[in-house]
Amino acid sequence: MSVIDTYLKSLSGVERDTIQHMYSIVRQLVPDTTEEMSYGMPAYKYKGKGLVAIMANEKFFSLYPFSSIKKLGVDVSQFECTTGSIHFRPDQPITDNMLREIIEARKQQIAKN
C-alpha cells in the first residue's frame, strides 16, 4: 500500500473524500508521479521533487505545493495562505480548475530546475 493510500485510510468522511478527489486530479494530470513522504507528509513527487501534498488538519485542509505560493502565479487570494501552504474548508474548497492551475504551475517550476 502506498503512503498516500495509507494516509487516506486514516481519514474518514468528508476529509477522505475531499483529499481522495484532489489526489485523483493530480494522478490524472501527472501520471508519472511517485508517492513518497516529503517533509513528514505523504506527497506526490515529480522528477524527484515535491509536487503536492494535501492534508487534513484539525480545523481546515492544507495544500502544500512545495513552493512559495506567490511564485506559483495562481490567484489564491480567497484563501488563507502561508508562504508555502493554502488553507481551505470543505464549504469553500479549492476548485478542480484551481487545483489544475496549481499543479501545472508547479510542474513548470520543476521542469525549469
C-alpha distance (Angstrom), angle and dihedral (degrees) to the residues before:
residue distance angle dihedral
M1 . . .
S2 3.80 . .
V3 3.80 124.5 .
I4 3.80 90.2 -109.7
D5 3.81 93.0 49.3
T6 3.80 89.2 49.3
Y7 3.81 90.5 50.4
L8 3.81 92.4 47.8
K9 3.81 90.4 51.9
S10 3.82 88.6 57.2
L11 3.81 91.0 59.4
S12 3.77 130.9 71.7
G13 3.76 140.2 -158.6
V14 3.77 119.1 -15.5
E15 3.81 92.9 1.2
R16 3.80 93.2 58.8
D17 3.81 94.3 39.4
T18 3.80 93.5 49.8
I19 3.79 96.3 46.8
Q20 3.80 93.6 40.8
H21 3.81 90.0 53.1
M22 3.80 92.7 48.9
Y23 3.80 92.5 47.6
S24 3.82 90.1 50.1
I25 3.81 87.9 59.4
V26 3.80 90.3 50.2
R27 3.83 89.9 51.7
Q28 3.82 91.3 49.4
L29 3.80 93.6 49.8
V30 3.80 97.7 40.7
P31 3.80 109.6 23.3
D32 3.82 93.1 168.5
T33 3.80 95.0 66.8
T34 3.77 125.1 120.4
E35 3.78 125.3 -136.5
E36 3.79 111.6 -128.4
M37 3.77 142.7 141.9
S38 3.79 112.8 -93.2
Y39 3.79 122.9 178.9
G40 3.80 87.6 -12.1
M41 3.82 93.6 -55.2
P42 3.79 131.0 107.4
A43 3.78 102.7 -111.5
Y44 3.75 146.7 162.6
K45 3.78 116.3 -111.8
Y46 3.77 126.5 -160.7
K47 3.78 121.2 -161.0
G48 3.81 88.2 -11.2
K49 3.82 94.8 -54.9
G50 3.79 129.9 104.7
L51 3.78 110.7 -92.9
V52 3.80 103.0 173.8
A53 3.78 144.5 -28.9
I54 3.78 124.2 -166.7
M55 3.78 119.6 -164.3
A56 3.79 138.1 178.5
N57 3.79 113.5 -130.2
E58 3.79 129.8 -172.9
K59 3.83 95.6 -89.6
F60 3.83 105.0 14.5
F61 3.78 147.0 0.8
S62 3.80 123.3 -96.8
L63 3.77 130.6 -152.6
Y64 3.80 115.2 -157.9
P65 3.82 114.4 -165.2
F66 3.82 93.6 -178.7
S67 3.79 88.2 -121.2
S68 3.76 139.2 81.6
I69 3.79 106.8 -78.0
K70 3.81 90.5 -135.4
K71 3.81 91.9 54.8
L72 3.81 91.5 57.6
G73 3.80 91.6 71.2
V74 3.82 92.4 -141.7
D75 3.81 119.7 130.4
V76 3.79 104.5 -119.3
S77 3.81 95.0 152.7
Q78 3.82 91.7 126.4
F79 3.81 89.3 67.1
E80 3.77 134.4 67.4
C81 3.79 106.6 -108.7
T82 3.75 139.5 -177.2
T83 3.78 122.5 -159.5
G84 3.80 90.4 -83.0
S85 3.80 108.5 18.6
I86 3.77 142.6 57.4
H87 3.82 117.8 -145.8
F88 3.79 121.4 -153.0
R89 3.79 141.3 161.5
P90 3.80 131.2 -136.7
D91 3.81 89.9 -108.8
Q92 3.82 90.3 52.7
P93 3.81 104.6 31.5
I94 3.76 130.8 174.8
T95 3.79 101.9 -98.5
D96 3.78 120.8 -120.9
N97 3.81 90.0 -113.6
M98 3.80 92.5 51.1
L99 3.80 90.4 48.5
R100 3.81 89.1 51.9
E101 3.82 89.9 51.4
I102 3.80 91.5 50.2
I103 3.81 92.7 48.3
E104 3.81 93.0 47.3
A105 3.81 91.4 48.0
R106 3.79 90.9 50.3
K107 3.81 92.0 47.4
Q108 3.80 89.1 53.8
Q109 3.80 91.2 49.8
I110 3.79 91.0 51.3
A111 3.80 92.1 47.1
K112 3.83 90.3 55.2
N113 3.81 93.1 54.7
